[in-house]
Amino acid sequence: MAVLLKRIYDAPAASDGKRVLVDRLWPRGVSKGSARLECWLRDLAPSDSLRKWFGHRPERFSVFRRRYLKELSSPAASRALERLYSLVRASSVVTLVFAAKDTERNNAVVIKELLEGMRKPPASSGALRAVSARARAPRR
């Protein structure tokens, strides 16, 4: 499993695998056909209030990350995470697509870290608990 990151304004490539948009708003100037997305998981995006507060200010990223991980424990985000985990398990490559200019400090980076186990997942996320429970369940 490989999880890649890519700006939606960069040309899609065959090496992208399944492309998943993780922004709440559709990116300006991009047609749905040219985006070549597997799906758009807008419920994985930060809330409007958190997005506006962050404003892509680098000095706020660590607080943004913490608040965003907390938001990912909501029921809607948990369902979207479950769908994303399913895509990742079923595909050799998944590319998280985003519109932000800052490629190192955005919500897609946080999601990638979560998928790769680099960050502690939200404690109350039902989707994450379900995935780990299935992994521990004995095979029949």
CNS distance restraints for C-alpha pairs under 8 A (distance, minus, plus):
assign (resid   1 and name CA) (resid  88 and name CA) 6.66 0.50 0.50
assign (resid   1 and name CA) (resid  89 and name CA) 7.18 0.50 0.50
assign (resid   1 and name CA) (resid  91 and name CA) 6.84 0.50 0.50
assign (resid   1 and name CA) (resid  92 and name CA) 4.75 0.50 0.50
assign (resid   1 and name CA) (resid  93 and name CA) 5.86 0.50 0.50
assign (resid   1 and name CA) (resid  94 and name CA) 7.83 0.50 0.50
assign (resid   2 and name CA) (resid  92 and name CA) 6.15 0.50 0.50
assign (resid   2 and name CA) (resid  93 and name CA) 4.75 0.50 0.50
assign (resid   2 and name CA) (resid  94 and name CA) 6.32 0.50 0.50
assign (resid   3 and name CA) (resid  88 and name CA) 7.76 0.50 0.50
assign (resid   3 and name CA) (resid  93 and name CA) 5.97 0.50 0.50
assign (resid   3 and name CA) (resid  94 and name CA) 5.02 0.50 0.50
assign (resid   3 and name CA) (resid  95 and name CA) 5.66 0.50 0.50
assign (resid   3 and name CA) (resid  96 and name CA) 7.20 0.50 0.50
assign (resid   3 and name CA) (resid 112 and name CA) 6.52 0.50 0.50
assign (resid   3 and name CA) (resid 115 and name CA) 7.79 0.50 0.50
assign (resid   3 and name CA) (resid 116 and name CA) 7.79 0.50 0.50
assign (resid   4 and name CA) (resid  16 and name CA) 7.39 0.50 0.50
assign (resid   4 and name CA) (resid  93 and name CA) 7.39 0.50 0.50
assign (resid   4 and name CA) (resid  94 and name CA) 6.22 0.50 0.50
assign (resid   4 and name CA) (resid  95 and name CA) 4.44 0.50 0.50
assign (resid   4 and name CA) (resid  96 and name CA) 6.11 0.50 0.50
assign (resid   4 and name CA) (resid 112 and name CA) 7.63 0.50 0.50
assign (resid   5 and name CA) (resid  95 and name CA) 5.38 0.50 0.50
assign (resid   5 and name CA) (resid  96 and name CA) 4.93 0.50 0.50
assign (resid   5 and name CA) (resid  97 and name CA) 6.08 0.50 0.50
assign (resid   5 and name CA) (resid  98 and name CA) 7.83 0.50 0.50
assign (resid   5 and name CA) (resid 108 and name CA) 7.03 0.50 0.50
assign (resid   5 and name CA) (resid 109 and name CA) 7.40 0.50 0.50
assign (resid   5 and name CA) (resid 112 and name CA) 7.76 0.50 0.50
assign (resid   6 and name CA) (resid  10 and name CA) 6.98 0.50 0.50
assign (resid   6 and name CA) (resid  95 and name CA) 6.66 0.50 0.50
assign (resid   6 and name CA) (resid  96 and name CA) 6.35 0.50 0.50
assign (resid   6 and name CA) (resid  97 and name CA) 5.07 0.50 0.50
assign (resid   6 and name CA) (resid  98 and name CA) 6.54 0.50 0.50
assign (resid   6 and name CA) (resid 103 and name CA) 7.97 0.50 0.50
assign (resid   7 and name CA) (resid  97 and name CA) 5.55 0.50 0.50
assign (resid   7 and name CA) (resid  98 and name CA) 5.03 0.50 0.50
assign (resid   7 and name CA) (resid  99 and name CA) 5.41 0.50 0.50
assign (resid   7 and name CA) (resid 100 and name CA) 7.06 0.50 0.50
assign (resid   7 and name CA) (resid 101 and name CA) 7.74 0.50 0.50
assign (resid   7 and name CA) (resid 103 and name CA) 7.58 0.50 0.50
assign (resid   8 and name CA) (resid  12 and name CA) 7.96 0.50 0.50
assign (resid   8 and name CA) (resid  21 and name CA) 8.00 0.50 0.50
assign (resid   8 and name CA) (resid  27 and name CA) 7.66 0.50 0.50
assign (resid   8 and name CA) (resid  30 and name CA) 7.92 0.50 0.50
assign (resid   8 and name CA) (resid  35 and name CA) 6.82 0.50 0.50
assign (resid   8 and name CA) (resid  97 and name CA) 5.53 0.50 0.50
assign (resid   8 and name CA) (resid  98 and name CA) 5.57 0.50 0.50
assign (resid   8 and name CA) (resid  99 and name CA) 5.55 0.50 0.50
assign (resid   9 and name CA) (resid  30 and name CA) 7.47 0.50 0.50
assign (resid   9 and name CA) (resid  99 and name CA) 7.02 0.50 0.50
assign (resid  12 and name CA) (resid  16 and name CA) 6.86 0.50 0.50
assign (resid  12 and name CA) (resid  35 and name CA) 7.07 0.50 0.50
assign (resid  12 and name CA) (resid  36 and name CA) 7.00 0.50 0.50
assign (resid  15 and name CA) (resid  93 and name CA) 7.72 0.50 0.50
assign (resid  16 and name CA) (resid  93 and name CA) 6.57 0.50 0.50
assign (resid  16 and name CA) (resid  94 and name CA) 6.56 0.50 0.50
assign (resid  16 and name CA) (resid  95 and name CA) 5.54 0.50 0.50
assign (resid  17 and name CA) (resid  91 and name CA) 7.52 0.50 0.50
assign (resid  17 and name CA) (resid  92 and name CA) 7.32 0.50 0.50
assign (resid  17 and name CA) (resid  93 and name CA) 4.78 0.50 0.50
assign (resid  17 and name CA) (resid  94 and name CA) 5.34 0.50 0.50
assign (resid  17 and name CA) (resid  95 and name CA) 6.52 0.50 0.50
assign (resid  18 and name CA) (resid  37 and name CA) 7.08 0.50 0.50
assign (resid  18 and name CA) (resid  38 and name CA) 5.62 0.50 0.50
assign (resid  18 and name CA) (resid  87 and name CA) 7.90 0.50 0.50
assign (resid  18 and name CA) (resid  91 and name CA) 7.27 0.50 0.50
assign (resid  18 and name CA) (resid  93 and name CA) 6.41 0.50 0.50
assign (resid  18 and name CA) (resid  94 and name CA) 4.72 0.50 0.50
assign (resid  18 and name CA) (resid  95 and name CA) 6.05 0.50 0.50
assign (resid  19 and name CA) (resid  36 and name CA) 7.02 0.50 0.50
assign (resid  19 and name CA) (resid  37 and name CA) 4.84 0.50 0.50
assign (resid  19 and name CA) (resid  38 and name CA) 5.29 0.50 0.50
assign (resid  19 and name CA) (resid  39 and name CA) 7.11 0.50 0.50
assign (resid  19 and name CA) (resid  94 and name CA) 5.96 0.50 0.50
assign (resid  19 and name CA) (resid  95 and name CA) 4.78 0.50 0.50
assign (resid  19 and name CA) (resid  96 and name CA) 6.09 0.50 0.50
assign (resid  19 and name CA) (resid  97 and name CA) 6.44 0.50 0.50
assign (resid  20 and name CA) (resid  37 and name CA) 5.74 0.50 0.50
assign (resid  20 and name CA) (resid  38 and name CA) 5.74 0.50 0.50
assign (resid  20 and name CA) (resid  39 and name CA) 5.20 0.50 0.50
assign (resid  20 and name CA) (resid  40 and name CA) 5.71 0.50 0.50
assign (resid  20 and name CA) (resid  41 and name CA) 6.95 0.50 0.50
assign (resid  20 and name CA) (resid  94 and name CA) 7.33 0.50 0.50
assign (resid  20 and name CA) (resid  95 and name CA) 6.16 0.50 0.50
assign (resid  20 and name CA) (resid  96 and name CA) 5.06 0.50 0.50
assign (resid  20 and name CA) (resid  97 and name CA) 5.62 0.50 0.50
assign (resid  21 and name CA) (resid  37 and name CA) 6.91 0.50 0.50
assign (resid  21 and name CA) (resid  39 and name CA) 6.54 0.50 0.50
assign (resid  21 and name CA) (resid  40 and name CA) 4.66 0.50 0.50
assign (resid  21 and name CA) (resid  41 and name CA) 6.09 0.50 0.50
assign (resid  21 and name CA) (resid  42 and name CA) 7.40 0.50 0.50
assign (resid  21 and name CA) (resid  96 and name CA) 6.04 0.50 0.50
assign (resid  21 and name CA) (resid  97 and name CA) 4.59 0.50 0.50
assign (resid  21 and name CA) (resid  98 and name CA) 5.98 0.50 0.50
assign (resid  22 and name CA) (resid  40 and name CA) 6.34 0.50 0.50
assign (resid  22 and name CA) (resid  41 and name CA) 5.32 0.50 0.50
assign (resid  22 and name CA) (resid  42 and name CA) 5.66 0.50 0.50
assign (resid  22 and name CA) (resid  43 and name CA) 7.91 0.50 0.50
assign (resid  22 and name CA) (resid  44 and name CA) 5.95 0.50 0.50
assign (resid  22 and name CA) (resid  45 and name CA) 5.67 0.50 0.50
assign (resid  22 and name CA) (resid  96 and name CA) 6.54 0.50 0.50
assign (resid  22 and name CA) (resid  97 and name CA) 6.18 0.50 0.50
assign (resid  22 and name CA) (resid  98 and name CA) 6.02 0.50 0.50
assign (resid  22 and name CA) (resid 107 and name CA) 7.78 0.50 0.50
assign (resid  22 and name CA) (resid 108 and name CA) 6.59 0.50 0.50
assign (resid  23 and name CA) (resid  40 and name CA) 7.84 0.50 0.50
assign (resid  23 and name CA) (resid  41 and name CA) 7.34 0.50 0.50
assign (resid  23 and name CA) (resid  42 and name CA) 5.49 0.50 0.50
assign (resid  23 and name CA) (resid  44 and name CA) 7.36 0.50 0.50
assign (resid  23 and name CA) (resid  45 and name CA) 5.03 0.50 0.50
assign (resid  23 and name CA) (resid  46 and name CA) 7.88 0.50 0.50
assign (resid  23 and name CA) (resid  97 and name CA) 7.96 0.50 0.50
assign (resid  23 and name CA) (resid  98 and name CA) 5.95 0.50 0.50
assign (resid  23 and name CA) (resid  99 and name CA) 7.29 0.50 0.50
assign (resid  24 and name CA) (resid  41 and name CA) 7.83 0.50 0.50
assign (resid  24 and name CA) (resid  42 and name CA) 4.41 0.50 0.50
assign (resid  24 and name CA) (resid  43 and name CA) 6.90 0.50 0.50
assign (resid  24 and name CA) (resid  44 and name CA) 7.67 0.50 0.50
assign (resid  24 and name CA) (resid  45 and name CA) 5.17 0.50 0.50
assign (resid  24 and name CA) (resid  46 and name CA) 7.34 0.50 0.50
assign (resid  24 and name CA) (resid  47 and name CA) 7.97 0.50 0.50
assign (resid  25 and name CA) (resid  42 and name CA) 7.46 0.50 0.50
assign (resid  27 and name CA) (resid  99 and name CA) 6.09 0.50 0.50
assign (resid  30 and name CA) (resid  34 and name CA) 6.79 0.50 0.50
assign (resid  30 and name CA) (resid  35 and name CA) 6.67 0.50 0.50
assign (resid  31 and name CA) (resid  35 and name CA) 6.32 0.50 0.50
assign (resid  32 and name CA) (resid  36 and name CA) 6.97 0.50 0.50
assign (resid  32 and name CA) (resid  37 and name CA) 7.76 0.50 0.50
assign (resid  41 and name CA) (resid  45 and name CA) 7.54 0.50 0.50
assign (resid  41 and name CA) (resid  80 and name CA) 6.19 0.50 0.50
assign (resid  43 and name CA) (resid  76 and name CA) 6.02 0.50 0.50
assign (resid  43 and name CA) (resid  77 and name CA) 5.20 0.50 0.50
assign (resid  43 and name CA) (resid  80 and name CA) 6.14 0.50 0.50
assign (resid  44 and name CA) (resid  72 and name CA) 6.88 0.50 0.50
assign (resid  44 and name CA) (resid  77 and name CA) 5.23 0.50 0.50
assign (resid  44 and name CA) (resid  80 and name CA) 6.10 0.50 0.50
assign (resid  44 and name CA) (resid  81 and name CA) 6.99 0.50 0.50
assign (resid  45 and name CA) (resid 107 and name CA) 6.85 0.50 0.50
assign (resid  46 and name CA) (resid  50 and name CA) 6.11 0.50 0.50
assign (resid  46 and name CA) (resid  51 and name CA) 5.90 0.50 0.50
assign (resid  46 and name CA) (resid  68 and name CA) 6.03 0.50 0.50
assign (resid  46 and name CA) (resid  71 and name CA) 7.10 0.50 0.50
assign (resid  46 and name CA) (resid 107 and name CA) 7.10 0.50 0.50
assign (resid  47 and name CA) (resid  51 and name CA) 6.05 0.50 0.50
assign (resid  47 and name CA) (resid  71 and name CA) 7.79 0.50 0.50
assign (resid  48 and name CA) (resid  52 and name CA) 6.02 0.50 0.50
assign (resid  49 and name CA) (resid  53 and name CA) 6.05 0.50 0.50
assign (resid  50 and name CA) (resid  54 and name CA) 6.06 0.50 0.50
assign (resid  50 and name CA) (resid  64 and name CA) 7.34 0.50 0.50
assign (resid  50 and name CA) (resid  67 and name CA) 7.79 0.50 0.50
assign (resid  50 and name CA) (resid  68 and name CA) 7.60 0.50 0.50
assign (resid  51 and name CA) (resid  55 and name CA) 6.25 0.50 0.50
assign (resid  54 and name CA) (resid  60 and name CA) 6.17 0.50 0.50
assign (resid  54 and name CA) (resid  61 and name CA) 7.16 0.50 0.50
assign (resid  54 and name CA) (resid  64 and name CA) 6.25 0.50 0.50
assign (resid  56 and name CA) (resid  60 and name CA) 7.69 0.50 0.50
assign (resid  56 and name CA) (resid  61 and name CA) 7.52 0.50 0.50
assign (resid  56 and name CA) (resid 102 and name CA) 7.33 0.50 0.50
assign (resid  56 and name CA) (resid 105 and name CA) 7.30 0.50 0.50
assign (resid  56 and name CA) (resid 106 and name CA) 7.31 0.50 0.50
assign (resid  57 and name CA) (resid  61 and name CA) 6.85 0.50 0.50
assign (resid  58 and name CA) (resid 105 and name CA) 6.94 0.50 0.50
assign (resid  60 and name CA) (resid  64 and name CA) 6.01 0.50 0.50
assign (resid  61 and name CA) (resid  65 and name CA) 5.95 0.50 0.50
assign (resid  61 and name CA) (resid 105 and name CA) 6.47 0.50 0.50
assign (resid  61 and name CA) (resid 106 and name CA) 7.92 0.50 0.50
assign (resid  62 and name CA) (resid  66 and name CA) 6.40 0.50 0.50
assign (resid  63 and name CA) (resid  67 and name CA) 6.20 0.50 0.50
assign (resid  64 and name CA) (resid  68 and name CA) 5.83 0.50 0.50
assign (resid  65 and name CA) (resid  69 and name CA) 6.07 0.50 0.50
assign (resid  65 and name CA) (resid 107 and name CA) 7.69 0.50 0.50
assign (resid  65 and name CA) (resid 110 and name CA) 6.65 0.50 0.50
assign (resid  66 and name CA) (resid  70 and name CA) 6.43 0.50 0.50
assign (resid  67 and name CA) (resid  71 and name CA) 6.35 0.50 0.50
assign (resid  68 and name CA) (resid  72 and name CA) 6.35 0.50 0.50
assign (resid  68 and name CA) (resid 107 and name CA) 7.73 0.50 0.50
assign (resid  69 and name CA) (resid  73 and name CA) 7.15 0.50 0.50
assign (resid  69 and name CA) (resid 110 and name CA) 7.93 0.50 0.50
assign (resid  69 and name CA) (resid 121 and name CA) 7.22 0.50 0.50
assign (resid  69 and name CA) (resid 122 and name CA) 5.82 0.50 0.50
assign (resid  70 and name CA) (resid  74 and name CA) 7.98 0.50 0.50
assign (resid  70 and name CA) (resid 122 and name CA) 6.03 0.50 0.50
assign (resid  71 and name CA) (resid  77 and name CA) 7.53 0.50 0.50
assign (resid  72 and name CA) (resid  77 and name CA) 5.13 0.50 0.50
assign (resid  72 and name CA) (resid  78 and name CA) 6.43 0.50 0.50
assign (resid  72 and name CA) (resid 122 and name CA) 6.56 0.50 0.50
assign (resid  72 and name CA) (resid 125 and name CA) 7.18 0.50 0.50
assign (resid  73 and name CA) (resid  77 and name CA) 6.39 0.50 0.50
assign (resid  73 and name CA) (resid  78 and name CA) 5.95 0.50 0.50
assign (resid  73 and name CA) (resid 122 and name CA) 5.62 0.50 0.50
assign (resid  73 and name CA) (resid 123 and name CA) 7.29 0.50 0.50
assign (resid  73 and name CA) (resid 124 and name CA) 5.57 0.50 0.50
assign (resid  73 and name CA) (resid 125 and name CA) 4.48 0.50 0.50
assign (resid  73 and name CA) (resid 126 and name CA) 7.55 0.50 0.50
assign (resid  74 and name CA) (resid  78 and name CA) 6.02 0.50 0.50
assign (resid  74 and name CA) (resid 125 and name CA) 7.12 0.50 0.50
assign (resid  75 and name CA) (resid  79 and name CA) 6.31 0.50 0.50
assign (resid  75 and name CA) (resid 125 and name CA) 7.69 0.50 0.50
assign (resid  75 and name CA) (resid 126 and name CA) 7.64 0.50 0.50
assign (resid  76 and name CA) (resid  80 and name CA) 6.37 0.50 0.50
assign (resid  77 and name CA) (resid  81 and name CA) 6.00 0.50 0.50
assign (resid  78 and name CA) (resid  82 and name CA) 6.16 0.50 0.50
assign (resid  78 and name CA) (resid 125 and name CA) 5.73 0.50 0.50
assign (resid  78 and name CA) (resid 126 and name CA) 6.10 0.50 0.50
assign (resid  78 and name CA) (resid 127 and name CA) 5.02 0.50 0.50
assign (resid  78 and name CA) (resid 128 and name CA) 7.50 0.50 0.50
assign (resid  79 and name CA) (resid  83 and name CA) 6.37 0.50 0.50
assign (resid  79 and name CA) (resid 127 and name CA) 6.31 0.50 0.50
assign (resid  80 and name CA) (resid  84 and name CA) 6.22 0.50 0.50
assign (resid  81 and name CA) (resid  85 and name CA) 6.02 0.50 0.50
assign (resid  81 and name CA) (resid 127 and name CA) 6.42 0.50 0.50
assign (resid  81 and name CA) (resid 128 and name CA) 7.68 0.50 0.50
assign (resid  82 and name CA) (resid  86 and name CA) 6.19 0.50 0.50
assign (resid  82 and name CA) (resid 127 and name CA) 5.09 0.50 0.50
assign (resid  82 and name CA) (resid 128 and name CA) 7.16 0.50 0.50
assign (resid  82 and name CA) (resid 131 and name CA) 7.73 0.50 0.50
assign (resid  83 and name CA) (resid  87 and name CA) 6.35 0.50 0.50
assign (resid  84 and name CA) (resid  88 and name CA) 6.19 0.50 0.50
assign (resid  85 and name CA) (resid  89 and name CA) 6.10 0.50 0.50
assign (resid  85 and name CA) (resid 115 and name CA) 7.64 0.50 0.50
assign (resid  86 and name CA) (resid  90 and name CA) 6.16 0.50 0.50
assign (resid  87 and name CA) (resid  91 and name CA) 5.98 0.50 0.50
assign (resid  87 and name CA) (resid  94 and name CA) 7.45 0.50 0.50
assign (resid  88 and name CA) (resid  92 and name CA) 7.23 0.50 0.50
assign (resid  88 and name CA) (resid  93 and name CA) 7.25 0.50 0.50
assign (resid  88 and name CA) (resid  94 and name CA) 6.17 0.50 0.50
assign (resid  96 and name CA) (resid 108 and name CA) 6.21 0.50 0.50
assign (resid  96 and name CA) (resid 112 and name CA) 7.63 0.50 0.50
assign (resid  97 and name CA) (resid 108 and name CA) 7.27 0.50 0.50
assign (resid  98 and name CA) (resid 108 and name CA) 6.57 0.50 0.50
assign (resid 100 and name CA) (resid 106 and name CA) 6.80 0.50 0.50
assign (resid 102 and name CA) (resid 106 and name CA) 6.75 0.50 0.50
assign (resid 103 and name CA) (resid 109 and name CA) 7.86 0.50 0.50
assign (resid 104 and name CA) (resid 109 and name CA) 6.68 0.50 0.50
assign (resid 105 and name CA) (resid 109 and name CA) 6.47 0.50 0.50
assign (resid 106 and name CA) (resid 110 and name CA) 6.92 0.50 0.50
assign (resid 107 and name CA) (resid 111 and name CA) 6.31 0.50 0.50
assign (resid 108 and name CA) (resid 112 and name CA) 6.08 0.50 0.50
assign (resid 109 and name CA) (resid 113 and name CA) 6.23 0.50 0.50
assign (resid 110 and name CA) (resid 114 and name CA) 6.20 0.50 0.50
assign (resid 110 and name CA) (resid 119 and name CA) 7.96 0.50 0.50
assign (resid 111 and name CA) (resid 115 and name CA) 6.15 0.50 0.50
assign (resid 112 and name CA) (resid 116 and name CA) 6.13 0.50 0.50
assign (resid 113 and name CA) (resid 117 and name CA) 6.04 0.50 0.50
assign (resid 113 and name CA) (resid 118 and name CA) 4.91 0.50 0.50
assign (resid 113 and name CA) (resid 119 and name CA) 5.62 0.50 0.50
assign (resid 114 and name CA) (resid 118 and name CA) 5.96 0.50 0.50
assign (resid 114 and name CA) (resid 119 and name CA) 5.13 0.50 0.50
assign (resid 114 and name CA) (resid 120 and name CA) 6.84 0.50 0.50
assign (resid 114 and name CA) (resid 121 and name CA) 6.11 0.50 0.50
assign (resid 117 and name CA) (resid 121 and name CA) 7.84 0.50 0.50
assign (resid 121 and name CA) (resid 125 and name CA) 7.70 0.50 0.50
assign (resid 121 and name CA) (resid 128 and name CA) 7.40 0.50 0.50
assign (resid 125 and name CA) (resid 129 and name CA) 6.43 0.50 0.50
assign (resid 126 and name CA) (resid 130 and name CA) 6.11 0.50 0.50
assign (resid 127 and name CA) (resid 131 and name CA) 6.30 0.50 0.50
assign (resid 128 and name CA) (resid 132 and name CA) 6.25 0.50 0.50
assign (resid 129 and name CA) (resid 133 and name CA) 5.96 0.50 0.50
assign (resid 130 and name CA) (resid 134 and name CA) 6.19 0.50 0.50
assign (resid 131 and name CA) (resid 135 and name CA) 6.35 0.50 0.50
assign (resid 132 and name CA) (resid 136 and name CA) 6.33 0.50 0.50
assign (resid 133 and name CA) (resid 137 and name CA) 6.10 0.50 0.50
